Amino acid sequence: MKRIVLTGGGTAGHVTPNMAIIPTLLEKGYDIHYIGSHDGIEKKLIEEMGIPYHPISTGKLRRYFDVKNFSDPFRVIKGFSEAKALMKELKPDVVFSKGGFVAVPVVLAAKSKKIPAIIHESDMTPGLANKICIPNATKVCCNFPETLENLPKGKAIVTGTPIRRELFEGNAAEAMAFCGFKEIRPTLLIIGGSTGSVRVNEAVWSCLDELTKRYNIIHLCGKDKTNDKYKDIPNYVQYEYVKQELSGMLALADVVISRAGANAICELLALRKPSVLIPLSLEASRGDQILNAKSFHNSGYARLLMEEDVTDASLLEAVNQVYDNRDNYIKAMELSAKTDSITMIVSLIEELTP
């Protein structure tokens, strides 16, 4: 039996593409193991799928000053030692990494044991973790053709992002019942990412009276970010986070407000969902979400609203504009080059495990 180690974590975006390829790998007879952090979001998600999970020590490599910069390198070194021991124990034929800092020691350990590694870069430009991993990888998958300019020639291939099958199987009627909506009207879905967004949440709440005049609203606020003040507002429901219900909510949604993480927006593109994208600001990120959102805006797939420009008025105007012009956004998305990312990535894996 061929054995593969998957790795990636820290945020949902570093886990869900791995989750998307797992069913196909199982169908093809792969013995799958996962290496992640001790307390990251990936642990719960992967263990729920019944995949053997192996935690290692991990630390974040930062470009800015933080007191943890003095201790985290030792965690990375410890994680590398633990990953090497797991490579020796598991003897995988190949490693597939979705990124995040937990993946760095795993990819380096695979290289040290002469085990081929495939990594996936979601954003327009590689992040620091993948910059470290790229020289040690056999193949590099990416979302955007523009990313090829920042990757070694002959090593990189545009595959797009693997999309979980269940996202295409959502039932809008079931979602409407789950949310308790009684009136059929346009539906607005707000997704702030796995940790939520205080700025987006506050902007939504500030114009909730106007929004609920026109839309049924599903608001995924993030862990510990719901607000009881708004729980009884008609045509509005809020949740910290949903799992299996998300596919139905996406099927029901006419417009989505979202951050601009690459995996999230690629899912919206695949599902043909018009959206208002609010990328993380440069104060909170290296600017990758801004590049992602600009690419989608320029392609006519979404409306870009910079975080520093978010007010109740600007958000309300953007949502209404996207809804009123939704057919144009959908037509643009239908013209996009659609790749079967799962098939392409699994094919690369099979090439390295003959």
Buried (B, 14 or more C-beta within 10 A) or exposed (E): EBBBBBBBBBBBBBBBBBBBBBBBBBEEEBBBBBBBBEEBBBBEBBEEBEBEBBBBBBBBBEEEEEEEBEEBEEBBEBBBBBBBEBBEEBEBBBBBBBBBBBBBBBBBBBBEBEBBBBBBBBBBBBBBBBBBBBEBBBBBBBBBEEBBEBBEEEBBBBBBBBBBEBBEEBBBEBBBEBBEBEEEBBBBBBBBBBBBBEBBBEBBBBBBEBBBEBBBBBBBBBEEBBEEEBEEBEBBBBBEBBEEBBBBBBBBBBBBBBBBBBBBBBBBBBBBBBBBBBBBBEEEBBBBBBBBBBBBBEBBBBBBBBBEEBEBEBBBBBBBBBBEEBEEBBEBBEEBEEBEBBEBBBEBBBEBBE
